[in-house]
Amino acid sequence: MKGVGKDYIELQELGSSTGSNESDTGSDWESDSGDRAWFNEVITSINEWLNERNSKHQRIVEWSYVVLSVCIMRLVFASLVFPNQEIQLIGCGDTDVIWKGRMDECGVLGEKCIDKFASHEKIKVRCPAFCRNGGKAWDVIRYANKTIQYEPFLIHGTSYQNEDIVYRADSFPCMAGIELGYVSELWGGSIELNLNDSWNKSEEFDADFPASFLIKPLKGGHDLFIAGIFTGIILSLGAAFLVFNEVLFYFTIFGIVYTTVVLCGDSPVEVSDLDSSLDLISIWIQRLVPLTSLVWLVRGKYKTLASRITWIIGLWITSLDNLTFEQLPIDRLVWNDIKNEKGGVVAVLGVFVLVLTCAVYQAWILYLEGKLMRYVINYSIGLIVFIIIGNLHSSGLTLRIHHWVIGLVLVWGCRETPPSSTLLHGLCLGLIINGIGRWGFASLLEPTVQVSRDHQDITVPKPNIDIDIISGNYTLNGFESCQIYVNDILFSRNCVGDGIDINDRYVRAWACIQGDHCRWSDTVVLTNLPRAEHDEMR
């Protein structure tokens, strides 16, 4: 008997149990673990049953399980992608169902968004599970004379009639529901938004705003996110035992994990109606075809049950990156993001030490197998290529190392047979699947303005808005186009105008030159003094 260790079972090379000349006909399971006799008896019985028959029975078992897995996933994910729900699903940090945006999407004085609030509509919405991290404001949001980033955007007030908590109209409804205990972090939930065209000034925002909303709890409407994840994990573990052919096993697991990530785990589209459901299916197919070719090139070896299980564990850990590593205070591997997020530097250093430890361990394995020098040469060439790319781009582009690129770079050194190597291989392949499934083949070079979480061009001179409090006139010189915001609402699209009142409190400008090269001014805080007081943005 061919043993590979006391703690795991070896899957013999394909076709060895039947003596067949075909290399893809199946395989046997054996165990040399003496302290697990009952488990060995089960495996031995399976081996004897398979050995008494030809490889055709193995194929029947394999393909029957694959077909069964497809049918189960079809049933589960159909209910997730095409939910039979009358209540609309919105994203954790989404406000579009009531308020279209924070720039000029709602028009001058919010005219495009105010109708629902003026008629005091009541809107029912469903919130997804696991919003604690997904409901953060990743981009910089300006309100009053402050900024918010890496936390939910929630501006509180109080009701005129009672002590109920009121939220400013552009607050995140789902995060407000979680804050009030109406939405479960694990299962999501449904809430009712009671809209109102008034705002009672509060300590958080002591100025006028055209609208607000109250939240009331609703029963039901839970998110089946956990059911989809649980289904994918169970089916992948079953494949480790029942799909003997290595190639079929590899693509079965890949199909299960990729489908779970795109359609459920970390979907690129928030499913809210039929059109968004169809968009999600389209993206699933669009990215599947090239990704399949890529994962075939980086496949490893999975001849033992231990190597299969450890590979699957690593694969799920990074494929569900939004539930694992994204819980760390690391937004993106961009220096400005790392230093701006609390705990970001420490978290990145911790991850770096972990990756370095794994790399040293894997290098030792490659050294023992006499393959280290070949990998050192290949990775050195790759490093030189990255350095060249990073130094050849123009000043308007930023080099971004996406996590699918990190996985693709590291996966080549983790394709060996020890269980520890398959764990690392699974971690790297999971990064590739999650990155491409969620964001597509994102470019290494991206426009600097798009990479910036503030979306402003700091090479543009900072605008300086001049306000005459007595006449209400304002002037902004040296710019081609302007947007004037008063109390966080678009007031005018002119660089010169009037109508600003001392009671308006907060004024700032978004000014542009040469088309889309734009920058924010400092916020002007109006007081009852005869002149404006400029308050530097924090």
C-alpha positions in Angstrom: 0.0 0.0 0.0 1.3 3.4 -1.0 1.3 5.6 2.2 1.8 9.3 2.4 1.5 9.9 6.2 -0.6 9.0 9.2 -3.0 11.9 9.2 -4.5 11.8 5.7 -5.6 9.4 3.0 -4.0 9.1 -0.3 -5.8 9.2 -3.6 -3.8 6.9 -5.9 -2.9 8.0 -9.4 -5.7 7.9 -11.9 -6.6 4.5 -13.2 -4.3 2.6 -10.9 -7.2 0.6 -9.3 -8.3 -1.0 -12.5 -5.1 -1.6 -14.3 -6.5 0.4 -17.2 -4.1 2.0 -19.6 -6.2 5.2 -19.6 -4.8 7.8 -17.3 -8.2 9.5 -16.7 -10.4 6.6 -15.7 -10.5 7.2 -12.0 -8.6 6.4 -8.8 -8.6 4.5 -5.5 -8.7 5.7 -1.9 -6.4 4.2 0.6 -5.4 5.0 4.2 -2.5 4.1 6.4 -3.8 5.8 9.5 -3.9 3.1 12.2 -5.7 5.1 14.8 -8.9 5.6 12.8 -9.9 2.0 12.1 -13.6 2.7 11.6 -12.8 5.3 9.0 -10.3 3.0 7.3 -13.0 0.3 7.1 -15.3 2.7 5.3 -12.7 3.7 2.8 -11.6 0.1 2.3 -15.1 -1.0 1.6 -15.4 1.7 -1.0 -12.1 0.6 -2.5 -13.2 -3.0 -2.7 -16.5 -2.1 -4.3 -14.7 0.0 -6.9 -12.0 -2.6 -7.5 -14.5 -5.4 -8.1 -15.9 -3.3 -10.9 -14.4 -1.5 -13.9 -13.7 2.2 -14.1 -17.1 2.8 -15.6 -18.7 2.7 -12.1 -16.2 5.4 -11.0 -17.3 7.6 -13.9 -20.9 7.1 -13.0 -20.2 8.2 -9.4 -18.2 11.2 -10.5 -20.6 12.5 -13.1 -23.7 11.7 -11.0 -22.3 14.0 -8.3 -21.4 16.7 -10.8 -24.9 16.7 -12.3 -26.5 16.6 -8.8 -24.3 19.6 -7.8 -25.4 21.6 -10.9 -29.1 20.9 -10.1 -28.7 21.9 -6.4 -26.9 25.1 -7.3 -29.5 25.9 -10.0 -32.3 25.7 -7.5 -30.5 27.7 -4.7 -29.0 30.4 -6.9 -32.1 30.9 -9.0 -33.9 32.1 -5.8 -31.0 34.4 -5.1 -30.5 35.9 -8.6 -34.3 36.1 -9.4 -35.9 36.7 -6.0 -39.6 36.5 -5.8 -39.9 39.5 -3.6 -42.2 42.5 -3.8 -39.8 44.5 -1.6 -36.9 46.1 -3.5 -33.3 45.1 -2.4 -30.9 48.0 -2.0 -27.2 47.9 -1.2 -25.6 48.5 2.2 -24.4 51.9 1.3 -27.0 52.7 -1.4 -29.3 55.7 -1.3 -30.6 55.7 -4.9 -34.1 54.4 -4.0 -34.8 57.8 -2.2 -31.8 60.1 -2.9 -29.9 59.9 -6.1 -26.5 61.2 -5.0 -24.3 63.8 -3.3 -23.2 65.8 -6.3 -25.6 67.3 -8.8 -27.7 64.1 -9.5 -30.6 65.5 -7.6 -30.5 68.8 -9.5 -30.6 72.4 -8.2 -32.1 72.5 -4.7 -32.8 68.8 -4.9 -35.7 69.2 -7.4 -35.2 65.8 -8.9 -35.3 64.0 -5.6 -37.8 65.9 -3.5 -41.1 64.7 -4.9 -41.2 61.4 -2.9 -40.5 63.3 0.3 -43.0 66.1 -0.5 -45.8 63.5 -0.9 -44.6 61.7 2.3 -44.3 58.3 0.7 -43.6 55.1 2.6 -41.1 52.9 0.8 -40.3 49.3 1.8 -36.8 48.1 1.1 -34.7 44.9 1.8 -31.2 45.1 3.1 -28.5 42.4 2.5 -26.6 40.5 5.0 -23.1 41.4 6.2 -23.4 45.1 5.8 -21.1 46.1 8.6 -18.1 46.4 6.3 -20.0 46.9 3.0 -21.9 49.9 4.3 -18.9 52.1 4.9 -18.4 55.3 2.9 -15.3 54.3 0.9 -15.1 57.6 -1.0 -14.7 60.8 0.8 -18.1 62.4 1.6 -18.3 66.1 2.5 -21.1 67.4 4.7 -21.2 70.7 6.6 -17.6 71.6 7.2 -16.5 68.0 7.8 -15.6 64.8 5.9 -16.6 61.2 6.4 -14.7 58.1 5.1 -14.4 54.5 6.2 -17.6 54.7 8.3 -21.3 54.7 7.5 -22.8 58.0 6.4 -25.5 58.6 9.0 -26.6 62.1 9.9 -29.0 62.1 12.8 -31.8 64.4 13.8 -34.9 64.3 16.0 -38.6 64.3 15.0 -40.8 67.3 15.5 -43.6 65.2 17.0 -41.7 62.8 19.3 -38.2 61.5 20.2 -37.9 59.1 17.2 -34.5 59.3 15.4 -34.7 61.0 12.1 -32.1 60.7 9.4 -31.1 63.2 6.8 -32.4 62.1 3.4 -28.9 61.2 2.0 -28.0 58.9 4.9 -27.5 55.2 4.2 -30.9 53.5 5.0 -29.6 50.0 5.6 -26.9 51.2 7.9 -29.5 53.2 9.8 -31.6 50.0 10.1 -28.6 48.1 11.5 -28.0 51.0 14.0 -31.5 50.8 15.2 -31.5 47.0 15.5 -34.1 46.5 12.7 -31.7 44.8 10.3 -29.7 41.7 11.2 -26.0 41.7 10.3 -26.2 37.9 9.5 -29.6 37.7 7.8 -30.3 41.2 6.6 -33.9 42.3 6.8 -36.7 44.6 5.7 -37.5 48.2 6.8 -40.0 50.9 5.9 -38.8 54.4 5.1 -41.2 57.1 6.0 -40.2 60.1 3.9 -40.7 63.8 5.0 -39.9 67.1 3.3 -38.5 68.7 6.5 -35.4 68.5 8.6 -35.0 69.4 12.3 -31.6 70.9 12.8 -29.3 68.8 15.1 -25.8 68.9 16.6 -24.6 66.8 13.6 -26.0 69.2 11.0 -27.2 72.6 12.2 -28.5 73.9 8.9 -31.4 73.6 6.6 -31.9 70.5 4.4 -34.9 69.7 2.2 -35.8 66.2 3.4 -35.4 63.4 6.0 -36.7 59.9 6.8 -37.9 57.8 9.7 -37.4 54.0 9.8 -40.0 51.4 10.9 -39.2 47.7 11.2 -40.8 45.1 9.0 -41.1 41.3 9.4 -39.4 38.9 6.9 -37.5 39.8 3.8 -34.3 38.1 5.0 -31.2 37.7 2.8 -30.4 34.1 1.7 -26.8 34.9 1.4 -25.7 32.4 4.0 -27.7 29.6 2.3 -25.8 30.2 -1.0 -22.4 30.2 0.8 -23.3 27.1 2.8 -24.4 25.3 -0.3 -21.2 26.0 -2.2 -19.0 24.9 0.7 -20.9 21.6 1.3 -20.9 20.7 -2.4 -17.2 21.4 -2.7 -16.3 19.2 0.2 -18.5 16.4 -1.2 -16.5 16.6 -4.5 -13.3 16.0 -2.6 -14.6 12.5 -1.6 -16.6 11.6 -4.7 -15.0 13.1 -7.8 -11.9 10.9 -8.3 -10.6 12.3 -11.6 -8.2 15.2 -10.9 -9.2 17.3 -13.9 -12.9 16.8 -13.3 -12.4 17.5 -9.6 -10.5 20.7 -10.3 -13.1 22.2 -12.6 -16.0 21.1 -10.5 -14.6 23.0 -7.5 -13.7 26.0 -9.7 -17.2 26.1 -11.1 -18.8 25.9 -7.6 -16.6 28.5 -6.1 -16.7 31.0 -9.0 -20.5 30.7 -9.3 -20.9 31.2 -5.5 -18.7 34.3 -5.5 -20.3 36.0 -8.5 -23.9 35.1 -8.0 -24.0 35.4 -4.2 -20.8 35.8 -2.2 -19.4 39.1 -3.6 -21.6 39.9 -6.6 -20.6 42.7 -9.0 -24.2 43.7 -9.3 -26.8 44.4 -6.7 -29.9 42.5 -7.7 -32.9 44.8 -7.4 -35.0 44.0 -10.4 -35.2 41.7 -13.5 -32.7 43.9 -15.5 -30.1 43.8 -12.8 -30.6 40.0 -12.5 -30.0 39.6 -16.2 -26.9 41.9 -16.0 -25.5 39.7 -13.3 -26.0 36.5 -15.4 -24.3 38.2 -18.3 -21.3 39.2 -16.3 -21.1 35.7 -14.8 -20.8 34.2 -18.3 -18.6 37.0 -19.7 -15.8 36.5 -17.1 -16.2 32.8 -16.8 -14.8 32.0 -20.3 -11.3 33.8 -20.0 -11.0 32.9 -16.3 -11.5 29.2 -17.1 -8.4 29.3 -19.4 -6.4 31.1 -16.8 -7.2 28.7 -13.9 -6.3 25.7 -16.2 -2.8 27.1 -16.6 -2.2 27.4 -12.9 -3.7 24.1 -11.8 -1.9 22.0 -9.1 -1.9 18.4 -8.0 -4.5 17.0 -5.7 -3.7 13.3 -5.3 -4.5 13.0 -1.6 -7.6 13.7 0.4 -5.5 16.0 2.7 -4.3 18.0 -0.2 -7.8 18.3 -1.6 -9.3 19.5 1.8 -6.5 22.0 2.5 -6.8 23.3 -1.1 -10.5 23.8 -0.7 -10.1 25.5 2.6 -7.6 28.0 1.2 -9.7 28.6 -1.8 -12.8 29.5 0.2 -10.9 31.8 2.6 -9.8 34.1 -0.2 -12.7 33.6 -2.6 -14.9 35.1 0.2 -12.5 37.9 0.6 -15.3 40.3 1.5 -16.0 38.2 4.6 -12.4 37.5 5.6 -9.5 39.8 4.7 -11.7 42.8 3.9 -12.7 42.9 7.5 -9.2 44.1 8.2 -8.7 47.9 8.0 -7.2 47.7 4.5 -9.1 49.4 1.7 -6.7 49.1 -1.2 -2.9 48.7 -1.6 -2.6 52.4 -2.2 -0.5 54.4 0.2 -3.0 57.2 0.7 -5.7 54.7 1.6 -3.4 52.7 3.9 -2.4 55.8 5.9 -5.9 57.4 6.0 -7.7 54.3 7.4 -7.3 53.8 11.2 -5.1 50.8 11.8 -4.3 50.4 8.1 -0.5 50.5 8.4 -0.5 47.9 11.2 -2.8 45.6 9.2 -0.7 45.9 6.1 2.4 45.1 8.0 0.7 42.0 9.6 -0.4 40.7 6.2 3.1 41.4 4.8 4.7 39.3 7.6 2.2 36.5 7.0 2.9 36.5 3.2 6.6 36.6 3.8 6.5 33.7 6.2 4.5 31.6 3.7 6.9 32.6 0.9 10.0 31.6 2.9 8.4 28.3 3.8 7.4 27.6 0.2 10.9 28.6 -1.0 12.3 26.0 1.4 10.1 23.3 -0.1 11.3 24.3 -3.6 14.9 24.2 -2.4 14.5 20.7 -1.1 13.1 19.7 -4.5 15.8 21.4 -6.4 13.5 23.9 -8.1 14.3 27.1 -6.2 16.7 28.7 -8.7 14.3 28.4 -11.6 11.6 30.2 -9.6 14.0 32.9 -8.4 14.9 33.7 -12.0 11.3 33.8 -13.1 10.1 36.0 -10.2 13.1 38.3 -10.7 12.1 38.8 -14.3 8.5 39.5 -13.2 9.7 42.0 -10.7 11.7 43.9 -13.3 8.6 44.0 -15.6 6.5 45.5 -12.7 9.2 48.1 -12.0 9.3 49.1 -15.7 5.5 49.4 -15.9 5.5 51.4 -12.7 8.0 53.9 -14.1 6.9 54.2 -17.7 3.4 55.4 -17.1 2.4 59.1 -17.4 1.7 61.3 -14.4 -2.0 60.9 -15.0 -1.9 57.2 -14.3 -1.3 55.2 -11.1 0.1 51.7 -10.8 -2.4 49.5 -9.0 -1.6 45.9 -7.9 -5.1 44.3 -7.7 -5.5 41.2 -5.5 -6.1 39.1 -8.6 -2.7 40.1 -9.8 -1.1 39.2 -6.5 -2.8 35.8 -6.6 -1.6 35.3 -10.2 2.0 36.2 -9.4 2.2 33.9 -6.3 0.2 30.9 -7.5 3.0 29.6 -9.7 5.2 28.8 -6.8 2.5 26.8 -4.9 1.6 24.1 -7.3 3.5 21.2 -5.6 2.1 18.2 -3.8 2.5 18.7 0.0 -0.8 19.7 1.8 0.8 22.9 2.9 1.5 23.9 -0.7 -2.0 23.1 -1.8 -3.3 25.4 1.0 -1.2 28.2 -0.3 -2.2 27.3 -3.9 -5.9 27.5 -2.8 -5.3 30.9 -1.2 -3.7 32.3 -4.3 -6.3 30.9 -6.7 -9.1 32.2 -4.4 -7.6 35.7 -4.8 -7.8 35.3 -8.6 -11.4 34.1 -8.6 -12.6 36.8 -6.2 -10.8 39.6 -7.9 -11.8 38.7 -11.5 -15.3 37.6 -10.5 -16.0 40.9 -8.6 -14.1 43.5 -10.6 -13.1 41.8 -13.9 -9.6 41.9 -15.3 -8.9 45.3 -13.7 -6.0 47.2 -15.2 -2.6 47.6 -13.7 -2.6 51.3 -14.7 -5.7 53.4 -13.8 -6.3 57.2 -14.1 -5.1 58.8 -10.9 -8.3 60.8 -10.5 -10.4 57.5 -10.5 -8.0 55.9 -8.0 -8.4 58.8 -5.7 -11.1 58.3 -3.1 -11.7 62.1 -3.2 -12.1 62.2 -7.0 -10.5 65.6 -7.3 -7.4 66.7 -9.2 -5.0 68.1 -6.7 -2.9 69.6 -9.5 -5.7 72.2 -10.1 -5.4 75.3 -7.9 -7.8 75.2 -5.0 -10.9 77.4 -5.7 -11.5 80.4 -3.5 -15.1 81.5 -3.4 -15.7 85.1 -2.5 -19.1 85.9 -0.8 -20.7 89.3 -0.1 -22.9 88.6 2.9 -24.8 91.9 2.5 -25.8 91.5 -1.1 -25.7 87.7 -1.3 -23.4 87.8 -4.4 -20.7 85.2 -4.9 -17.7 85.1 -7.3 -15.3 82.3 -8.2 -12.6 83.4 -10.7 -10.3 81.4 -12.9 -12.5 78.4 -13.7 -14.5 77.3 -16.7 -17.4 75.6 -14.8 -18.6 75.6 -11.3 -21.1 74.0 -9.0 -22.0 75.9 -5.9 -23.2 73.9 -2.9 -25.2 75.4 -0.1 -25.9 73.2 3.0 -24.7 70.2 0.9 -27.3 70.8 -1.8 -26.5 72.1 -5.3 -27.4 75.8 -5.4 -26.1 77.0 -8.7 -24.0 75.9 -11.7 -22.6 79.4 -12.3 -19.2 80.7 -11.2 -20.8 84.1 -10.6 -24.3 84.6 -9.0 -26.3 85.8 -6.1 -29.0 84.6 -3.6 -26.8 83.3 -0.9 -28.2 84.1 2.6 -26.4 84.2 5.9 -28.8 81.6 7.2 -27.5 79.2 4.5 -24.6 78.4 6.9 -22.3 76.1 4.8 -21.0 77.0 1.2 -18.4 75.3 -0.9 -17.6 75.0 -4.6 -16.7 72.3 -7.1 -14.7 74.1 -9.8 -13.2 72.7 -13.1 -10.8 73.8 -15.8 -10.0 72.0 -19.0 -13.1 69.9 -18.9 -12.9 67.3 -16.1 -9.9 68.6 -14.1 -11.8 69.7 -10.9 -11.2 70.4 -7.3 -13.2 71.3 -4.1 -12.9 74.7 -2.4 -12.6 75.0 1.3 -16.0 75.2 3.1 -17.1 78.7 3.9 -19.0 78.7 7.2 -21.3 81.7 7.3 -21.9 83.4 10.6 -23.7 86.4 11.9 -20.4 88.3 11.6 -20.1 90.8 8.7 -17.8 88.5 6.8 -17.4 84.8 6.0 -15.1 82.6 8.0 -13.2 80.0 6.0 -12.9 76.7 7.7 -10.2 74.3 6.3 -11.7 70.9 5.4 -10.6 68.2 7.7 
